[in-house]
Amino acid sequence: MTDNTGNNDVENIEDDSLNPNRRRMLMMGAVAASSVVTIRPAMAQSTASVTNCTIQIFGNQTGHRSILPDGSLVPHGTPGAFRPPARRYTRDEIFFALHGHDLPGSDYGASRAYVNYIKNLRSGEPGFTCYTSIITPR
């Protein structure tokens, strides 16, 4: 059908100049969809890296030190101090140690000293992010 000006009614219904918000909403939807596609793999990767994390009880920053039962670092040879473990501990091993079990390859005293060391980790120190992922509820 045509009106007095000779224009087609069907063309007037879909004219984007009458409804600029429709075009903007469609563009925003496309941007949001691509953001979800981009963010999801990154979140999955970070979740996987946190669940597979390990903690080295003594990082390179400690030099030649041992650990007291309270978790503090002291020079080797200090009475009552434990030597550093020869391996890294996994997230699951640390989780169980935080709940009363011994760390693998450690007796009760050394395991408690290592757990206290882990509890004393601060932001920026190696292993802090892994420890935080263990104690933070999901």
C-alpha positions in Angstrom: 0.0 0.0 0.0 1.0 3.5 -0.6 0.0 6.7 1.1 -0.5 10.2 -0.4 3.3 10.8 -0.7 3.8 7.6 -2.6 5.9 5.9 0.1 5.4 2.3 1.0 4.1 1.6 4.5 6.3 -1.5 5.0 9.5 0.6 4.5 8.4 3.1 7.3 7.9 0.3 9.9 11.6 -0.8 9.8 13.2 2.7 9.5 16.1 2.7 12.0 16.1 6.5 12.1 12.7 6.4 13.9 14.1 4.0 16.6 17.9 4.6 17.2 17.8 2.7 20.5 17.0 -0.6 18.7 20.3 -0.4 16.7 22.3 0.5 19.8 20.7 -2.4 21.8 21.6 -4.8 19.0 25.2 -3.6 19.0 25.5 -3.8 22.8 24.2 -7.4 22.6 26.9 -8.4 20.1 29.6 -6.8 22.3 28.3 -8.6 25.4 28.2 -12.0 23.7 31.8 -11.6 22.5 32.9 -10.6 26.0 31.3 -13.8 27.4 33.1 -15.9 24.8 36.4 -14.2 25.7 36.1 -14.2 29.5 34.9 -17.8 30.1 38.1 -19.5 28.9 40.2 -17.2 31.0 38.1 -18.0 34.1 38.4 -21.7 33.4 42.1 -21.5 33.0 42.6 -19.5 36.2 40.4 -22.0 38.1 42.4 -24.9 36.7 45.7 -23.3 37.7 44.5 -22.6 41.2 43.2 -26.2 41.7 46.6 -27.5 40.5 48.8 -25.1 42.5 51.7 -26.1 44.8 53.5 -24.4 47.6 57.2 -24.6 48.1 57.6 -24.3 51.9 60.9 -22.4 51.4 61.2 -20.3 48.3 64.5 -18.8 47.0 64.0 -15.7 49.2 64.8 -17.7 52.4 68.4 -18.8 51.6 69.9 -21.2 54.1 67.2 -21.3 56.7 65.2 -23.6 58.8 61.8 -23.2 60.4 60.7 -23.1 64.0 57.5 -24.8 65.2 55.7 -21.4 65.1 56.5 -21.1 61.4 59.2 -18.4 61.6 62.5 -18.7 59.7 65.8 -19.0 61.5 69.4 -19.9 60.4 70.3 -23.5 59.9 71.5 -25.2 63.1 69.0 -23.4 65.4 67.9 -25.8 68.1 64.3 -27.1 67.6 64.2 -25.9 64.0 63.2 -28.2 61.1 65.1 -28.4 57.7 63.2 -27.4 54.6 61.3 -30.2 52.8 62.8 -31.5 49.6 59.6 -31.1 47.6 56.6 -28.9 46.9 53.3 -29.7 48.4 50.1 -29.9 46.4 46.9 -28.0 47.2 45.2 -31.1 48.4 48.1 -32.1 50.6 48.1 -28.7 52.2 44.3 -28.7 52.6 44.5 -32.0 54.6 47.4 -30.8 56.6 45.4 -27.7 57.6 42.7 -30.1 58.9 45.1 -32.0 61.1 46.8 -34.5 58.9 50.6 -34.7 58.4 52.2 -33.5 55.2 53.7 -36.4 53.2 57.2 -37.3 54.2 57.0 -35.2 57.4 56.6 -36.2 61.0 54.0 -34.4 63.2 56.4 -31.7 64.5 57.8 -30.8 61.0 54.3 -30.9 59.5 52.9 -28.5 62.1 55.9 -26.2 61.5 55.4 -26.2 57.8 51.7 -25.6 58.2 52.4 -22.6 60.5 54.8 -21.3 57.9 52.1 -21.5 55.2 49.6 -19.8 57.5 52.1 -16.9 57.9 52.4 -16.3 54.1 51.7 -12.7 53.1 50.6 -11.2 49.8 53.4 -11.2 47.2 55.2 -14.2 48.7 55.5 -17.4 46.7 52.6 -19.7 47.5 50.3 -17.0 48.9 47.7 -17.2 46.1 47.6 -21.0 46.4 47.1 -20.8 50.2 44.4 -18.2 49.7 42.6 -20.5 47.2 42.6 -23.2 49.9 41.2 -21.2 52.7 38.6 -19.2 50.7 35.2 -20.9 50.5 33.9 -21.4 47.0 
